[in-house]
Amino acid sequence: MKEKIKTKFDDNGVLVFEDDGSAVFTKEMKKTYKVLIPTMLPIHFKLLENQLKQYGYNAEVINCSNSDAVETGLMCVHNDICYPSTIVIGELMHAVLSGNYDTHKIALVVAQTGGGCRASNYWHLLFKALKKAGFGYVPILSLNFSGMKPQPGWNLSIPEYYGLFKCCIYGDLLMLLKNQCKPFETTVGETDKLVEFWIEKISSEFGDKKKRKYKFMKLNFKQIIKDFSQISRKNLSLPKVGIVGEIFVKYSPLANNNLEEFLMSEGAEVYVPGLVDFMLYFLTTFMDDTKLYGVRKFKAFFAKILYKAILKKNDEIIKFIKEDGTFDEPTSFSVTRKFREGYIGEGMKMGEGWLLTAEMLELIDRGINNIICTQPFGCLPNHIVGKGMMKAIRDNNPKANIIAIDYDASASKINQENRIKLMLSNAKENLTSKGE
């Protein structure tokens, strides 16, 4: 249920919310404030940044180093908080403290899921950090689908949310094709240049009503696949490595020490499940609640409609990739969700929930037996649905070569990479001896 907006002026004349004293982001501020966004998926978030600019927001995805984010995060939040929280709050607070921005003309964006995990706490952690550092007047904008922490000047419409979703669809496709081309490219840098070309091309079409239609998007999907298929590639046999885990650490190069680039530098082909699959998983949680507990019936009704619409679009991209025949297509989410059966219940939906287990099994089904499960140190959901499920998965899949890597502010990058190198050594042995 959407919260009711109640505002007042504080003693300094700043417009604030009555309940917590946080700063209000008005409609007028939309024209003059810079909106800062923490990074996660480089391709996706560049598209999201450009889409928000089309909506009239002066958006900017923060460019921050791992050391700056971690050091600032540890200064601003308690060290018992999870690593993704440290990184995200650290990114945003480093930007505020950097002196690169007029702090009276910026707003900060955080995502909230409304569930029982870290993402629901970002807003409160950030507000506490801002207030303690003397920047309580900086507005915080919450990106969520539950009506939490509404702001008068941050009120995205359904068509605008749909625009952000399209960025995710494009981002998933570009990420998939990039990872299947870059380790094999004959001309170094050609893949990255093509990614940048398509980011700019897609972004330039955001303001064109005709080109925003899904019919035109399908033409783009086919052309993107065709363009990547024309990249000159070496005929190499490389071990395939899948990356699963907690959503932020799985995707963010800032949090996982550039894991994808490291794996490629070590001679591996990388596969990372798409963000749209996580969206579909999120929608299924409403339907599962109705099925298991008889609650959320109203939300489940609309979630089912949205689920079918998104699934159809994602399955069309899979069909286009298959028709082209150059690349390995991902598995439809309708199939992926069934892999959890016999391993974990559908009621296990805290954090990444049963999806993490299902993704490992889906990778193995596709012949990607080498898997890195990325997890923030001490993340309880991941220890259950990720690390906790490895024995059961290995028992039924003897070829599975799975390791869990903990990421934390105090974790050693050298130790992480040494463990990954050991896994890759086993992967290369299997590739040589069994033609895997």
Buried (B, 14 or more C-beta within 10 A) or exposed (E): EEEEEEEEEEEEEBBBBEEEEBBBBBEEBBEEBBBBBBBBBBBBBBBBBBBBBBBEBBBBBBEBEBEBBBBBBBBBBEEEBBBBBBBBBBBBBBBBBEEEBEBEEBBBBBBBBBBEBBBBBBBBBBBBBBBEBEBBBBBBBBBBBBEBBBBBBBEBEEEBEEBBBBBBBBBBBBBBBBBBBBBBBEEEEBBEEBBEEBBEEBBEBBEEEEBBEEEEBBEBBBEBBEEBBEBEBEEEEBBBBBBBBBBBBBBBBBBBBBBBEBBBEBEBBBBBBBBBBBBBBBBBBBBBBBEEEEEBEEBBEEBBEBBEEBBEBBBBBBEBBEEBEBBBBBBBBEEBBEBBEEBBEBBBBBBBBBBBBBBBBBBBEBEBBBBBBBBBBEBEBBBBBBBBBBEBBBEEBEEBBBBBBBBBBEBEEEEBBEBBEEBBEBBBEBBEEEEB
